[in-house]
Amino acid sequence: MAKFFTGNLTGLALSALVTLFFSASSAIAADSVEGKDSTKASTPVSSKGADDAVHEHHVASSKVGKVACVSPHASCAESEKVIETLKHMSHLYSEGKFDELSKYMDEGCTTFDEKKNELIVGREAIMNHIKTRWNAAHSSSNPIVSYTISHPYAQVTGDQAVVTFEAVKTIGGSHPETHVARCTDIFVKKDGVWKKSHYRNCFKKGKPSAACSDVAGS
């Protein structure tokens, strides 16, 4: 009889231990799942819009290559994006990435060719003009080695922006020179992207702040 009770007690003890083990395991698993859910719920969701993503891409890309920007002045957060777009476009031009550059030109973009004294109208005509200038600069024995956007100031009004700045090109090779221009660029915002709608500049040999007085775009 004693052996019978002893055996029953031993069996009950083992059963209780097994029950406690599985109960504890279930509790740990539940806590683990709950912990994961809590972590997931507490992870912040980015609230940045598409134009902010474009802006960050411009900032990253403009930090490489031959293009530099000195003392930018943005009158507001949106004008800062315009300046970054200008820097990004300059970077694309310096790298000869014309297909990408054309995406930041408005379809009706215009510019004035100072040498030929004529107005160039339309994105296609503008891009042909840009390619011609780029090929001429890079096929000579005196290539452009750096391009600096100096003291750009951007003013935004609604979906339009005006940027004024001084551009400085350093030409290397056997006859190094410095060319400077006073520039005026006009941008229009379409589908969250700032695109150039008009620009005008006049490059001349000289030192910074000593070229092309009072060149304005319209």
Phi and psi in degrees as a GROMACS rama.xvg file:
@    title "Ramachandran Plot"
@    xaxis  label "Phi"
@    yaxis  label "Psi"
@TYPE xy
-63.8385  -39.8341  ALA-2
-64.4098  -35.7511  LYS-3
-63.3413  -45.4807  PHE-4
-68.1194  -38.0485  PHE-5
-62.4274  -42.3655  THR-6
-64.3828  -41.2371  GLY-7
-63.4413  -43.0474  ASN-8
-63.5754  -40.3239  LEU-9
-63.7677  -41.6737  THR-10
-64.8609  -41.4915  GLY-11
-64.1801  -38.1474  LEU-12
-65.0251  -44.5872  ALA-13
-63.2527  -41.3053  LEU-14
-61.5161  -40.7298  SER-15
-66.3669  -39.3892  ALA-16
-64.4047  -41.7924  LEU-17
-62.991  -42.7113  VAL-18
-62.6729  -42.9324  THR-19
-64.4712  -38.1151  LEU-20
-62.6009  -48.6111  PHE-21
-68.4778  -33.1635  PHE-22
-65.7883  -43.2285  SER-23
-65.5204  -41.2029  ALA-24
-62.153  -41.8829  SER-25
-63.7364  -39.8681  SER-26
-65.662  -41.022  ALA-27
-64.6735  -42.3837  ILE-28
-63.2569  -41.1284  ALA-29
-64.2065  -41.7928  ALA-30
-64.3206  -36.7469  ASP-31
-64.6341  -44.892  SER-32
-63.9154  -42.3821  VAL-33
-63.7113  -38.2699  GLU-34
-63.722  -40.372  GLY-35
-64.5327  -42.1983  LYS-36
-63.73  -39.3544  ASP-37
-65.753  -40.5488  SER-38
-63.4899  -43.262  THR-39
-62.7165  -40.5638  LYS-40
-69.4437  -29.7477  ALA-41
-86.0545  -9.22301  SER-42
-66.8408  124.039  THR-43
-67.4415  141.421  PRO-44
-98.3786  128.539  VAL-45
-64.3749  134.239  SER-46
-107.741  11.9736  SER-47
-71.6486  138.982  LYS-48
-85.864  177.336  GLY-49
-62.3358  -39.1001  ALA-50
-67.4692  -29.7344  ASP-51
-68.6605  -37.2108  ASP-52
-65.246  -41.1331  ALA-53
-62.3825  -43.256  VAL-54
-58.8821  -44.9368  HIS-55
-65.1589  -36.8595  GLU-56
-63.0443  -40.8135  HIS-57
-64.54  -41.9638  HIS-58
-60.9855  -44.7369  VAL-59
-65.275  -45.443  ALA-60
-71.4639  -30.3091  SER-61
-77.3851  -3.63262  SER-62
-87.7307  -0.725233  LYS-63
-120.581  164.898  VAL-64
88.8658  -158.928  GLY-65
-89.5087  -7.08357  LYS-66
-90.7138  134.427  VAL-67
-130.551  154.525  ALA-68
-129.765  124.376  CYS-69
-112.497  127.89  VAL-70
50.1185  58.414  SER-71
-69.2085  146.948  PRO-72
-129.066  110.594  HIS-73
-106.152  129.366  ALA-74
-79.2358  -14.4558  SER-75
-161.517  176.61  CYS-76
-61.8428  -38.3048  ALA-77
-68.8477  -37.6588  GLU-78
-67.3846  -26.6797  SER-79
-63.2522  -38.2296  GLU-80
-65.8992  -34.7103  LYS-81
-65.0686  -43.7905  VAL-82
-63.6634  -40.6377  ILE-83
-65.0217  -35.7677  GLU-84
-64.65  -42.0078  THR-85
-59.7825  -44.9514  LEU-86
-63.4216  -41.7414  LYS-87
-63.9062  -42.2872  HIS-88
-63.3976  -39.9075  MET-89
-64.011  -38.9093  SER-90
-64.2616  -44.3269  HIS-91
-61.8395  -40.5261  LEU-92
-63.4219  -44.8435  TYR-93
-62.7633  -28.8268  SER-94
-92.4662  -1.86023  GLU-95
69.9841  28.0892  GLY-96
-93.1182  76.8959  LYS-97
-72.2574  -35.3448  PHE-98
-62.4989  -43.0363  ASP-99
-70.2103  -39.2563  GLU-100
-62.6315  -38.1431  LEU-101
-62.6833  -22.7072  SER-102
-68.3206  -18.6556  LYS-103
-103.751  12.8934  TYR-104
-106.865  126.528  MET-105
-65.8862  149.754  ASP-106
-57.2788  -35.0046  GLU-107
-100.319  24.6283  GLY-108
-58.1523  145.624  CYS-109
-133.176  156.684  THR-110
-153.591  166.116  THR-111
-117.156  123.43  PHE-112
-83.5907  107.148  ASP-113
-65.3518  -35.989  GLU-114
-69.8528  -41.3439  LYS-115
-93.9738  -7.02596  LYS-116
56.3264  49.1567  ASN-117
-142.981  151.798  GLU-118
-88.4654  133.008  LEU-119
-106.312  126.856  ILE-120
-122.885  134.746  VAL-121
99.523  144.944  GLY-122
-59.9207  -42.7347  ARG-123
-63.2889  -45.1979  GLU-124
-65.6803  -38.274  ALA-125
-61.8192  -46.9788  ILE-126
-65.421  -37.1073  MET-127
-62.9867  -40.4259  ASN-128
-63.7825  -43.0299  HIS-129
-64.4199  -43.7405  ILE-130
-62.757  -39.893  LYS-131
-61.6663  -45.1015  THR-132
-65.3404  -41.2058  ARG-133
-64.1345  -46.2885  TRP-134
-62.3091  -39.4798  ASN-135
-64.5583  -39.9766  ALA-136
-70.9621  -33.7629  ALA-137
-96.387  -7.35095  HIS-138
-96.6019  -10.0712  SER-139
-85.1899  173.058  SER-140
-83.6739  0.288638  SER-141
-126.593  74.1243  ASN-142
-73.2734  160.834  PRO-143
-75.7789  123.373  ILE-144
-103.256  -17.5946  VAL-145
-158.04  155.493  SER-146
-140.417  123.162  TYR-147
-118.698  129.656  THR-148
-95.7503  109.289  ILE-149
-103.207  127.741  SER-150
49.8631  52.9286  HIS-151
-70.4967  135.372  PRO-152
-120.992  126.208  TYR-153
-117.942  131.735  ALA-154
-123.38  121.046  GLN-155
-105.181  132.706  VAL-156
-132.623  103.154  THR-157
65.9543  -123.767  GLY-158
-100.693  18.5697  ASP-159
-123.922  150.714  GLN-160
-145.438  145.658  ALA-161
-120.965  129.696  VAL-162
-120.587  126.403  VAL-163
-116.205  139.742  THR-164
-165.407  171.004  PHE-165
-110.024  130.294  GLU-166
-107.24  135.257  ALA-167
-124.501  119.58  VAL-168
-106.771  129.511  LYS-169
-104.506  122.389  THR-170
-106.164  129.945  ILE-171
-99.9396  -150.321  GLY-172
85.9823  -156.365  GLY-173
-74.6646  -19.8604  SER-174
-130.513  74.7796  HIS-175
-63.8807  138.146  PRO-176
-143.331  164.48  GLU-177
-122.695  125.758  THR-178
-114.274  137.661  HIS-179
-128.01  146.723  VAL-180
-144.588  144.733  ALA-181
-91.671  125.789  ARG-182
-121.094  146.121  CYS-183
-131.719  119.91  THR-184
-119.103  135.989  ASP-185
-114.392  129.91  ILE-186
-116.664  153.755  PHE-187
-131.535  139.049  VAL-188
-94.5821  122.174  LYS-189
-133.772  126.967  LYS-190
54.2013  38.2746  ASP-191
80.5988  3.4238  GLY-192
-119.299  132.317  VAL-193
-80.7921  124.178  TRP-194
-123.5  144.576  LYS-195
-77.4274  126.4  LYS-196
-107.368  -19.698  SER-197
-163.013  144.664  HIS-198
-151.489  153.755  TYR-199
-151.398  134.141  ARG-200
-150.524  168.096  ASN-201
-147.373  99.3927  CYS-202
-84.0268  133.373  PHE-203
-140.968  155.629  LYS-204
-66.5558  141.322  LYS-205
156.345  -174.06  GLY-206
-96.0313  156.044  LYS-207
-52.1426  141.064  PRO-208
71.0125  20.6337  SER-209
-134.339  21.9524  ALA-210
-127.108  156.23  ALA-211
40.2016  79.3398  CYS-212
-76.0713  130.066  SER-213
56.8734  57.3076  ASP-214
-96.788  121.294  VAL-215
-124.249  150.885  ALA-216
-100.386  159.461  GLY-217
